[in-house]
Amino acid sequence: MNLSALFEPRSIAVVGASTETGSVGNDILRNLVEQKFRGSIFPVNPKTVSLYGLPCFRSVLDIPEPVDLTIIVVPAKIVPQVLREAGERGTLATIVISAGFRETGNDALEAEIVSIARQFDIALLGPNCLGIVNPHSSMNASFAKTLPKKGKVAFLSQSGALGTAILDTVGEFGMGISFFASLGNKAVLNESALLAYCEGDRRTAVIALYAEELEHPTVIREAARRMARLKRPKPIIVLKSGTTKAGAHASSSHTGSLAGNDASYEALFEEAGILRARSAEELFLFSRALSILPLPAGKRVAVVTNAGGPGVLAADALVRDGLSLAVLSEERKRHFVPSCLLLRASKIRSIFSVMRRRIVTKRRSQKCSPTEESIWCL
């Protein structure tokens, strides 16, 4: 399967492009046009002649040029027909925005589109998803409004609503991303496939993932370990939901997920050196911090603060998390010019947890000397 056609397509067909303002099919087409996608755009709607100044086609089969990516926004029952036509047209990747599959108990319909995607070797994202955003290609192939600036963090989310919140937050803080992908039901492409893509993506330095369940834990563990051994390691942060019985039941009705035992996930994250966020706010804070700061080389930390209370809290937190206070020489004090990482006091412990986890992983893979010193500033 060609994931480059999914994240960096040269041409996109939107099947179900609608004339109705505010509809999903209209929003996706408008985003591509108004946010100036760099490739060709082909709206498919048999009931109209043109949309946003672009000629409409009755079917993807009528498009005269090659189509790398087909976005499907039609009722679930006709998705198989559209997907087959896209395969016959030679499309390489598909985003199925449409809902009404496994998450509603319609396993047979989802199995049908999986079969078609495999028959034509189509990289299929979804169904029941928000879409993809890639600022490096000026591509907002989603119905979220925000196109963030270019950056280093890849955000992967099984929830479209949480994905929209992340994109809005990223935009508000002026933080850049390498890309965003909504996984939906993960009928064909799951987090393992996208982590493999992230590993080879030169624009991605940090991976942030929201998941209700994780498939193929062995593959994920090995991918995380490989990325920790890279010359420039790529940290992975996971916000895992469905940790309670009630949450697991809600997850099943949301995307058809089967949440596993949380202790098993905790063990997986520990073994793989994956950082676990406990809230959407932590997911954002961790990814932001790791995208702008170098990974610490050792376990000694200097706390630089303009107030006593936060400094004491920071010292307590870092010691509890297995780190230690660095003693700075007079020479270092004279030449040290701090750059500040602004965190609320409630997040001090969390950021030191990030540091501790990355140090453990780095030492396992690179045998880092315990005498090496890192300085982070609050």
Buried (B, 14 or more C-beta within 10 A) or exposed (E): BBBBBBBBBBBBBBBBBBBEEEBBBBBBBBBBBEBEBEBBBBBBBEEEEEBBEBEBBEBBEEBEEEBBBBBBBBEBEEBBEBBBBBBEBEBBBBBBBBBBBBBBEBEEBBEBBBEBBEEBEBBBBBBBBBBBBBBBBBBBBBBBBBBBEBBBBBBBBBBBEBBBBBBBBBBEEEBBBBBBBBBBBBBBBBBBBBBBBBBEBEBBBBBBBBBBBBBBBEBBBBBBBBBBEEEEBBBBBBBBBBBEEEBBEBBBEBBBBEBBEBEEBEEBBEBBBBBBBEEBBBBBBBBBBBBBBEBBBBBBBBBBBEEEEBBEBBBEBBEEBBBEEBEBEEEEEEEEEEEEBEBEEEBBBBBBBBBBBBBBBBBBBEEBEEEEBBBBBB
